Amino acid sequence: MADEKWSKETFENGYTSGKVIGEPETDNSEWEVRRLEQGKLGGDLEEFFTQGVAPLLSPDYRIVELGPGRGSWTRALFSVITQGEIHTIDLQDIRPWVGDLISKHPNRLFINQVNIGEKQYECLAENYFDGFFSFGVFCHMNLTAIEEFLITLRKKLKKKAICIAQYSDWEKGLKYCETSPGNQYNENAFNILFSKYKFEFEMLRARSPMEKLHILIKKRLQSKYPEPEISSNQCFWVRNDKKTMGKLLKNAGYRIIKIDMGFFKRDSVAIFEPR
Ligand SMILES: C[S@@+](CC[C@H](N)C(=O)[O-])C[C@H]1O[C@@H](n2cnc3c(N)ncnc32)[C@H](O)[C@@H]1O
């Protein structure tokens, strides 16, 4: 499954979700990126931010953002964090992509590039942050890596800090990507998953315990499914769902406020706080 090396290579030119809130300022390409992202996710990015995220934040909060890429969500966060600080951590050097933010907020934006295998995040002060935000990152991290990251993050957060994180949800993703328009927007990505995880997807598709049993027996009789044709490091959508994420958050020492905010048809976004 996906890992940090894969992420570092795949996103080396920076990833953007477009201008996620407000009118685009430059040209139609910003709209186009946002329209495509919204189609992939099955939800409205601006609605998610203005109705879901913004009300949870205060202007003076200090926020950690994991994996900002080209800064789509960092720009949205600054529209609310008008007095506080945003500290970003990314495997890439994001400076060339967020020059506008560096100029606008020289004393309130702190950019940290981290190495593959980073464990301690010493660039972040302990017991300092009021919030954590991440979009498009946990879906590319192995579950053990998410758990380790969250355990370290906990030390950096104040008690009652608010955390918002998008993650991959195979159950939702499968449903969304089997019908239109989800399948049109996610065709390549999900074709890779469907071929690599045939058994897992058959199990998710099964409507009754009998059907599940039948698939298990078939698997047993065949002893195993044919080897996937693609290499494992190409598979980017980590197997996660609400139940697994719930367990992981509890193990890492968090209290779940909402396991899915419900804004997107493909992915889930959890709200949680340190226990
Ligand atoms: C798909 S992009 C998302 C960018 C942005 N958040 C968005 O939604 O438009 C993922 C970003 O997370 C970064 N990333 C992935 N895994 C990471 C890790 N373990 N630690 C730090 N950054 C990571 C990548 O370098 C990349 O910039």
The ligand as an ORCA input file, in Angstrom:
! r2SCAN-3c Opt
* xyz 0 1
  C      -2.743     14.623     -2.231
  S      -1.717     15.880     -1.586
  C      -2.924     16.880     -0.766
  C      -2.604     18.350     -0.784
  C      -3.651     19.258     -0.142
  N      -3.863     18.897      1.247
  C      -4.956     19.202     -0.886
  O      -5.871     18.498     -0.433
  O      -5.076     19.870     -1.918
  C      -0.863     15.084     -0.225
  C       0.240     15.929      0.392
  O       0.614     15.331      1.625
  C       2.022     15.188      1.688
  N       2.291     13.990      2.509
  C       1.938     12.713      2.255
  N       2.323     11.897      3.256
  C       2.936     12.687      4.173
  C       3.566     12.443      5.426
  N       3.631     11.216      5.937
  N       4.090     13.492      6.096
  C       4.031     14.740      5.590
  N       3.442     15.046      4.399
  C       2.904     14.022      3.708
  C       2.457     15.052      0.245
  O       3.821     15.419      0.079
  C       1.492     16.001     -0.463
  O       1.982     17.314     -0.497
*
